[in-house]
């Protein structure tokens, strides 16, 4: 009984600890079979203090070649192919060493697959390898993948990136981490891609002064910024793009980085700062080529649309379209411009024209295989059919958008699609489902800090709460929406939210307040030529 109490106390109930202790006691003769059961022979057997000591007890019984194989294998991972482990060239019989690790209970093998029987074995082995040997093992493993995937290196990009980034082979680490980043980006895994681009930059820092490092650094900063932008890390993206401005004075890099900075500032509702960056970028673009110039003009048009200046937005988008006409590789940019013209027509109430432009954008996205633009076009077409009163078509297109969006990792697009799904459910009378979609969109936009979309989501929630008879909550959401939209200069959005507040006041029986608010909306709508809200405010 004392022995059992001692084992229970020292092993602290850890099954791995207990099993390994029994193995070691058996091997040392401290326990032995007698009369059909195991008996304690040496009660003075010293129980290790830690799991690491238990693991080291098992590993200490290995021969030198098996121990070398165990350390090498720990650099691959918990699970691995035996063919990779057999690339260890410093021992005569790698296959035999693997077999002995299996016989010792350190590894489990199934055909060509190997696995450490417990993560503790792998962790202790890897943690106790010296840095010098660790770098050497990872270099050898990277070279194994490189040699075994000649002609198809992209397939092994993740493996080569992992191993070379942990070696002293910095040029190869840069090359393969960048390749892994592009592979992850193509797989719509932006957070993973960002990690690889960051690893590539870390390795590049060891090559400071070497030929081509500045250009490569700019390229990696640009891709890292793109990935951070997609995942919603706007401040992180701004940091990367601003580092490009410091690293290169080339017109192309300056124009592109300032455009991307401007686009992010727009989504942060910092319009004047955004315009200042775009204006600087435009000067550089004029010296570099028409394509980047067109992109910057289009970005300026987007700001006009955000500020409710729809005619000016369409004018700028058409200028951008003319600028890139005839430029090579401009199809995606044309699609983006068609989409923006469609959005401006939509907010002007010209829904048939909006539908025409959004379908033009869709055709380009399908031809180029641009899934993000395709999802955006489905989104826009769906919401346009909603305004045309075709709810079934609207729901079909919006469902397509959601299906594509789920795999992209683009938070803003997911939030936008969720919000538009809410619009359709609201039109179909499913208020509970609409509220769920609007609240989901609000959470996304609050995470991103997109005040323009936060204001829109709050207004939508206010409308649904009003229709559900929850007028106090509705008024609270609409009032918050007005405050946000006024603070960012969103004139049309503010008119929409004031209209919502007028309708809520009507529901509450506050006739004078409702009339005052709708009169204010009508005056503002007439001043801006907003036919859509003029009609709604007069009917209100």
C-alpha positions in Angstrom: 0.0 0.0 0.0 2.9 2.4 0.8 4.3 1.8 -2.7 0.9 2.6 -4.4 0.6 5.7 -2.3 4.1 6.8 -3.2 3.5 6.2 -7.0 0.2 8.0 -6.9 1.7 11.0 -5.0 4.9 11.3 -7.0 3.2 10.8 -10.5 0.4 13.2 -9.6 -2.1 11.0 -11.5 -0.4 11.6 -14.9 -1.0 8.4 -16.9 2.1 8.9 -19.1 4.3 9.4 -16.0 2.9 6.2 -14.4 3.3 4.0 -17.6 6.8 5.2 -18.2 7.7 4.6 -14.5 6.5 1.0 -14.7 8.5 0.5 -17.9 11.7 1.8 -16.2 11.0 -0.3 -13.0 10.6 -3.4 -15.1 13.8 -2.8 -17.1 15.8 -2.1 -13.9 14.4 -5.1 -12.1 12.6 -3.0 -9.5 9.4 -5.0 -10.3 9.1 -8.5 -11.7 6.5 -11.1 -12.6 5.8 -13.6 -9.8 2.9 -16.0 -9.5 1.0 -14.5 -12.4 1.2 -10.9 -11.2 3.8 -8.2 -10.9 5.5 -7.7 -7.5 7.7 -5.0 -6.1 11.3 -6.2 -5.7 12.9 -2.9 -4.8 10.7 -0.5 -2.9 13.6 2.0 -2.7 13.5 2.6 -6.4 13.9 6.4 -6.9 10.9 7.9 -8.7 11.9 10.8 -11.0 10.8 14.3 -10.0 9.6 15.5 -13.5 8.2 14.1 -16.7 11.4 15.2 -18.5 13.4 12.9 -16.2 11.1 10.1 -17.0 11.5 10.7 -20.7 15.3 11.0 -20.3 15.2 7.6 -18.5 13.7 6.0 -21.6 16.0 7.8 -24.0 19.1 7.1 -22.0 18.7 3.4 -22.9 19.0 4.1 -26.7 22.2 3.4 -28.6 24.0 6.5 -30.2 22.6 6.0 -33.7 19.0 5.5 -32.5 19.4 8.6 -30.3 20.7 10.6 -33.3 17.7 9.4 -35.3 15.3 10.4 -32.5 16.7 13.9 -32.3 16.6 14.3 -36.1 13.1 13.0 -36.3 12.0 15.5 -33.5 13.0 18.3 -35.9 10.4 17.0 -38.4 7.5 17.0 -36.1 5.2 14.7 -34.0 4.3 12.7 -37.1 6.4 12.2 -40.2 7.2 9.9 -43.2 10.0 7.4 -42.6 11.4 8.5 -46.0 12.1 12.0 -44.6 13.7 10.6 -41.5 16.0 8.3 -43.6 17.5 11.4 -45.1 19.7 11.5 -42.0 23.2 11.0 -43.5 25.3 10.8 -40.4 24.5 7.2 -39.5 25.0 4.0 -41.5 21.6 2.4 -41.1 18.8 4.9 -40.7 16.1 2.2 -41.3 17.6 0.1 -38.5 17.6 3.1 -36.2 13.9 3.7 -36.8 13.1 0.1 -36.1 15.0 0.3 -32.8 13.1 3.4 -31.8 9.9 1.5 -32.5 11.0 -1.5 -30.5 11.9 0.9 -27.6 8.4 2.4 -27.6 9.5 5.8 -28.6 8.0 5.6 -32.0 4.9 4.0 -33.5 5.1 2.9 -37.1 2.4 2.1 -39.6 3.8 1.4 -43.1 5.8 4.5 -44.0 4.2 6.7 -41.4 5.9 7.3 -38.0 4.7 9.0 -34.9 6.2 9.7 -31.5 4.1 7.6 -29.1 3.7 10.7 -26.9 4.3 14.4 -27.5 6.5 14.4 -24.4 9.1 12.4 -26.3 9.2 14.8 -29.2 9.2 17.9 -27.0 12.0 16.7 -24.6 14.2 15.6 -27.5 13.7 18.8 -29.5 14.2 21.0 -26.5 17.5 19.4 -25.6 19.2 19.6 -29.0 21.8 22.3 -29.1 21.1 25.3 -31.3 24.0 24.4 -33.6 22.8 20.8 -34.2 19.2 22.1 -34.5 20.1 24.5 -37.3 22.1 21.7 -39.0 19.2 19.2 -38.8 16.7 21.7 -40.2 19.1 22.6 -43.0 19.4 18.9 -44.0 15.7 18.4 -43.8 15.1 21.5 -46.0 17.6 20.2 -48.5 15.8 16.8 -48.5 12.5 18.4 -49.4 14.2 20.6 -52.0 15.9 17.7 -53.7 12.9 15.4 -53.6 10.6 18.0 -55.1 12.6 19.2 -58.0 10.2 20.6 -60.6 7.4 20.8 -58.1 8.9 23.0 -55.3 5.6 24.8 -54.7 4.1 21.5 -53.4 6.7 21.4 -50.5 6.8 25.2 -49.9 5.5 24.9 -46.3 8.0 22.2 -45.3 11.0 24.0 -46.9 9.9 27.3 -45.3 9.7 25.7 -41.9 13.1 24.0 -42.0 15.2 26.7 -43.8 13.7 29.4 -41.5 15.1 27.5 -38.5 18.5 27.0 -40.1 21.3 29.5 -40.9 20.5 29.3 -44.6 19.0 32.8 -44.8 18.8 33.2 -48.6 16.8 29.9 -48.9 14.6 30.9 -45.9 13.7 34.1 -47.7 12.9 32.3 -50.9 10.8 29.5 -49.5 9.0 31.6 -46.8 8.0 34.0 -49.6 6.8 31.0 -51.7 4.9 29.6 -48.7 3.3 32.9 -48.1 2.0 33.0 -51.7 0.8 29.4 -51.4 -1.2 30.3 -48.2 -2.6 33.4 -49.9 -3.8 31.4 -52.9 -5.4 29.0 -50.4 -7.3 32.0 -48.8 -5.4 31.6 -45.5 -4.2 35.2 -45.0 -3.1 34.8 -41.3 -0.9 31.9 -42.3 0.4 33.8 -45.3 1.2 36.8 -43.0 3.3 34.6 -40.8 5.4 33.3 -43.7 5.9 36.8 -45.1 7.0 37.9 -41.7 9.4 35.0 -41.4 10.9 35.9 -44.8 11.5 39.5 -43.7 13.2 38.2 -40.5 15.6 36.1 -42.6 16.1 38.9 -45.0 17.4 41.1 -42.2 20.4 38.8 -42.0 21.3 39.7 -45.6 21.4 43.4 -45.2 23.5 45.1 -47.9 23.3 42.2 -50.3 22.3 42.9 -53.9 18.5 43.0 -54.4 17.6 43.0 -50.7 15.9 46.4 -50.8 13.6 45.4 -53.7 12.8 42.1 -52.0 12.1 43.8 -48.7 9.6 46.2 -50.4 7.9 43.2 -52.1 7.6 41.4 -48.8 6.3 44.4 -46.9 3.7 44.9 -49.5 2.5 41.3 -49.3 2.5 41.3 -45.5 0.5 44.6 -45.5 -2.0 43.0 -47.9 -2.5 40.0 -45.7 -2.9 42.1 -42.6 -5.4 44.3 -44.3 -7.5 41.3 -45.3 -7.5 39.9 -41.7 -8.6 43.3 -40.3 -5.3 44.3 -38.8 -5.5 47.8 -40.3 -2.9 49.4 -38.1 -0.5 46.6 -38.8 -1.1 47.0 -42.6 -0.5 50.8 -42.3 2.8 50.1 -40.6 4.0 47.8 -43.4 3.0 50.2 -46.2 4.6 53.1 -44.4 7.8 51.2 -44.1 7.8 50.9 -47.9 7.7 54.7 -48.2 10.9 54.8 -46.1 12.6 51.9 -47.9 12.1 53.0 -51.5 11.7 56.3 -53.3 10.8 54.6 -56.6 7.6 56.2 -58.1 5.9 52.8 -58.6 6.4 51.8 -54.9 5.5 55.2 -53.6 2.3 55.4 -55.7 1.1 51.9 -54.8 1.9 52.2 -51.1 0.2 55.6 -50.8 -2.9 54.2 -52.6 -3.1 51.3 -50.1 -2.6 53.6 -47.2 -5.3 55.8 -48.5 -7.7 52.9 -48.9 -7.2 51.8 -45.3 -7.6 55.3 -44.0 -11.0 55.5 -45.9 -12.2 52.4 -44.0 -11.1 54.1 -40.8 -13.2 57.0 -41.9 -10.2 59.4 -42.0 -11.1 60.8 -45.4 -9.0 63.9 -45.5 -5.9 62.0 -44.5 -6.8 59.4 -47.2 -7.1 62.1 -49.9 -3.8 63.6 -48.9 -2.1 60.3 -49.3 -3.8 59.6 -52.6 -2.9 63.0 -53.9 0.8 62.4 -53.2 0.5 59.0 -54.8 -1.1 60.4 -57.9 2.0 62.6 -58.5 4.2 59.5 -58.4 1.7 57.6 -60.6 1.9 60.2 -63.3 5.6 59.4 -63.7 5.2 55.7 -63.6 2.2 54.6 -65.8 -1.5 54.9 -66.4 -2.6 51.8 -64.5 -1.6 52.9 -61.0 -2.9 56.4 -61.9 -6.3 54.9 -62.7 -6.3 52.9 -59.5 -5.7 56.1 -57.5 -8.4 58.1 -59.3 -10.8 55.2 -58.6 -9.9 55.3 -54.9 -10.7 59.0 -54.9 -14.0 58.2 -56.5 -14.7 55.7 -53.7 -14.2 58.4 -51.1 -16.7 60.7 -52.9 -19.2 57.8 -52.9 -18.6 57.3 -49.1 -19.2 61.0 -48.6 -22.5 60.9 -50.5 -21.1 62.7 -53.6 -22.4 60.2 -56.1 -22.2 62.2 -59.3 -18.6 63.2 -58.5 -17.9 59.5 -57.7 -19.2 58.4 -61.1 -17.2 61.1 -62.9 -14.0 60.0 -61.2 -14.6 56.3 -61.9 -15.1 57.1 -65.6 -11.9 59.1 -65.5 -10.1 56.1 -64.0 -11.7 53.8 -66.6 -10.4 56.0 -69.4 -6.9 56.1 -67.8 -6.4 52.3 -67.8 -8.0 51.7 -71.2 -5.5 49.7 -73.4 -3.2 49.0 -70.4 -2.1 45.3 -70.1 -3.4 43.3 -67.2 -6.1 45.9 -66.4 -9.1 43.5 -66.4 -9.4 43.2 -62.6 -9.1 47.0 -62.3 -11.9 47.5 -64.9 -14.1 45.1 -62.9 -13.5 47.1 -59.7 -14.3 50.3 -61.4 -17.5 48.9 -62.9 -18.5 47.8 -59.4 -17.9 51.3 -58.0 -20.0 52.9 -60.8 -22.7 50.3 -60.0 -22.6 51.2 -56.3 -22.9 54.9 -57.1 -25.9 54.3 -59.3 -27.5 52.1 -56.7 -27.3 54.9 -54.0 -28.8 57.3 -56.6 -31.7 55.0 -57.0 -30.8 54.0 -60.6 -31.1 50.3 -59.9 -31.3 49.0 -63.5 -28.1 50.9 -64.4 -26.5 49.6 -61.2 -27.4 46.0 -62.2 -25.9 46.5 -65.6 -22.5 47.6 -64.1 -22.5 44.9 -61.5 -23.0 42.2 -64.1 -20.2 43.6 -66.1 -18.0 43.4 -63.0 -19.1 39.8 -62.5 -18.2 38.8 -66.0 -14.7 40.0 -65.5 -14.3 38.3 -62.1 -15.5 35.0 -63.6 -13.1 35.3 -66.5 -10.1 36.2 -64.3 -10.9 33.7 -61.6 -10.9 36.5 -58.9 -13.1 34.9 -56.2 -13.1 38.0 -53.9 -14.4 40.2 -56.7 -16.9 37.4 -57.7 -18.3 37.3 -54.2 -18.5 41.1 -54.1 -20.4 41.1 -57.5 -22.8 38.4 -56.3 -23.3 40.6 -53.2 -24.0 43.7 -55.2 -26.3 42.0 -57.7 -28.3 40.5 -54.8 -28.9 43.8 -53.1 -29.9 45.4 -56.4 -32.5 42.8 -57.1 -33.8 43.5 -53.6 -34.4 47.1 -54.5 -36.0 46.0 -57.8 -38.5 43.9 -55.7 -37.3 40.5 -56.9 -36.7 38.9 -53.5 -36.2 35.4 -54.8 -33.4 36.5 -57.1 -31.9 38.6 -54.4 -31.7 35.7 -52.0 -30.3 33.4 -54.6 -27.5 35.9 -55.5 -26.8 36.7 -51.9 -26.5 33.0 -51.0 -24.0 32.5 -53.7 -22.0 35.5 -52.3 -22.0 33.9 -48.8 -20.8 30.6 -50.1 -17.9 32.1 -51.9 -17.1 34.6 -49.0 -16.8 31.9 -46.3 -13.6 30.5 -47.7 -11.9 33.8 -48.4 -10.9 35.0 -44.9 -12.0 38.5 -45.8 -13.8 39.9 -42.7 -15.1 43.0 -44.3 -16.6 41.1 -47.2 -18.2 38.6 -44.8 -19.7 41.4 -42.8 -21.0 43.1 -45.9 -22.6 39.9 -47.1 -24.1 39.2 -43.7 -25.7 42.7 -43.7 -27.1 42.3 -47.2 -28.6 38.9 -46.2 -30.3 40.8 -43.4 -31.7 43.2 -45.9 -33.3 40.4 -47.8 -34.7 38.6 -44.8 -36.2 42.0 -43.6 -37.9 42.4 -47.0 -39.3 38.9 -46.8 -40.7 39.6 -43.3 -38.3 37.3 -41.4 -37.4 39.9 -38.7 -35.6 37.5 -36.3 -33.3 36.2 -39.1 -32.7 39.8 -40.3 -31.7 40.9 -36.8 -29.3 38.0 -36.5 -27.6 38.9 -39.8 -27.4 42.6 -38.9 -25.9 41.9 -35.5 -23.4 39.5 -37.0 -22.4 42.2 -39.5 -22.1 44.8 -36.7 -19.7 42.6 -34.7 -17.4 42.3 -37.8 -17.4 46.0 -38.5 -16.8 46.9 -34.9 -13.8 44.5 -34.9 -12.5 46.2 -38.0 -13.2 49.7 -36.7 -15.2 50.6 -39.9 -17.4 53.4 -38.7 -19.2 53.9 -42.0 -20.4 50.3 -41.9 -21.0 50.4 -38.1 -23.3 53.4 -38.7 -25.2 51.4 -41.4 -25.5 48.3 -39.3 -26.8 50.3 -36.3 -29.4 51.9 -38.5 -30.5 48.5 -39.9 -30.8 47.1 -36.4 -32.9 50.1 -35.4 -35.3 49.6 -38.3 -35.8 45.9 -37.4 -36.3 46.6 -33.6 -38.9 49.2 -34.6 -40.7 46.7 -36.7 -40.6 44.2 -33.8 -42.2 46.9 -31.5 -39.0 47.4 -29.5 -39.1 51.2 -30.0 -36.8 52.3 -27.1 -34.0 49.9 -28.3 -34.7 51.0 -31.9 -34.3 54.7 -31.0 -31.1 54.0 -29.1 -29.5 52.2 -32.1 -30.7 54.9 -34.6 -29.4 57.7 -32.4 -26.0 56.0 -32.2 -26.1 55.6 -36.0 -26.8 59.4 -36.5 -23.9 60.3 -34.2 -21.4 58.1 -36.0 -22.5 59.1 -39.5 -22.4 62.8 -38.6 -18.9 62.4 -37.1 -17.4 61.0 -40.3 -19.2 63.2 -42.8 -21.5 60.5 -44.2 -24.2 62.8 -45.5 -26.4 60.2 -47.1 -26.1 57.9 -44.2 -27.0 60.6 -41.8 -30.2 61.4 -43.9 -31.1 57.7 -43.8 -30.6 57.4 -40.0 -32.7 60.6 -39.4 -35.4 59.1 -41.6 -35.3 56.0 -39.4 -35.6 58.1 -36.2 -38.6 59.9 -37.8 -40.3 56.6 -38.3 -39.6 55.5 -34.8 -41.0 58.7 -33.4 -44.2 58.1 -35.5 -44.5 54.6 -34.0 -44.2 56.1 -30.5 -46.9 58.6 -31.3 -44.6 61.6 -31.2 -46.1 63.2 -34.3 -44.5 66.6 -34.1 -41.0 65.1 -33.6 -41.6 62.7 -36.5 -42.8 65.5 -38.8 -39.8 67.7 -37.9 -37.3 64.8 -38.6 -38.9 63.9 -41.9 -38.9 67.6 -42.9 -35.2 67.8 -42.2 -34.5 64.6 -44.2 -36.5 66.0 -47.2 -34.5 69.3 -47.1 -31.2 67.5 -47.0 -32.3 65.0 -49.7 -33.4 67.8 -52.0 -30.1 69.7 -51.5 -28.1 66.6 -52.6 -30.5 65.4 -55.3 -31.2 62.2 -53.4 -34.4 61.1 -55.2 -34.7 57.9 -53.2 -34.8 59.6 -49.8 -36.9 62.4 -51.1 -39.6 59.9 -51.9 -39.3 58.1 -48.6 -39.3 61.3 -46.4 -42.4 62.6 -48.2 -44.2 59.3 -47.7 -43.0 59.3 -44.0 
